[in-house]
Amino acid sequence: MSARHLNAAPAQQSAVSSGLLGGALDLLAEINGQCLDMLCALAAAGQVAAPVGPDMAPLWRRLTPEARQRLAAAPYLLADAGFSDESRWRRLQAGSVNDQQRELPGGVFTAKGASAFTRRVLVFGWHLARSQPSAARLALGMTPSCLSLIAALRLQDIDRIGELHPGWVRPRWEAQPEIWRNMLLAALQGNAAALQQSKLRGIQLLGAVALAPATTLRS
């Protein structure tokens, strides 16, 4: 991914991201849809987990299938696995994954189907890092260093990471509820302009992460 693409206006970045993803765009929307379904289920069950806080739960419970579909069409992944956390992936050089200790159960995605969802997010990120690195930087917010580290892993490593670290996969921007609030409101209202604006904001944030120096902060 050139600096020219990453420095482009958010609208241009959105078009670039969609174009780079190509056939993977449908899979991205499918994974996003699953992420939204699981967050809606948390809200329906009265479980509080970022970004489904007490004040946000009513919005999640109102999210119709049509609204979820609008959100799922974002040109970036709504879940994250620490794709910008270099220290996380540096500890997992190829061949060292089996030396890791299993984490205690936890995290946001714990309902039925969570394991399969976690694996899909990790495999999708790994696959993009290997086959479409430019798309991985814009759609996943991967930094160059993380991209190299993730691409060097093997599929069996990715599977093992999913078993050992299920809590790594979390909603993106979980510490920034206003981003989610704006997205949910725009999707609920069917306001195309507002929804597009919220998606462009996401592209802008991920572009900033992809350009930032190596960091251990979750995007």
Secondary structure, DSSP 8 states (H G I E B T S, - for coil): --HHHHTS-HHHHHHHHHHHHTTHHHHHHHHHHHHHHHHHHHHHTT--BTTB-TTTHHHHHH--HHHHHHHHT-SS-SEES-TTBHHHHHTT-TT-GGGS----S-SS--STTHHHHHHHHHHHHHHHHHH-HHHHHHHH---HHHHHHHHTS-HHHHHHHHHH-GGG-EETTTT-HHHHHHHHHHHHHT-HHHHHHHHHHHHHHHHHHHHS-SB----
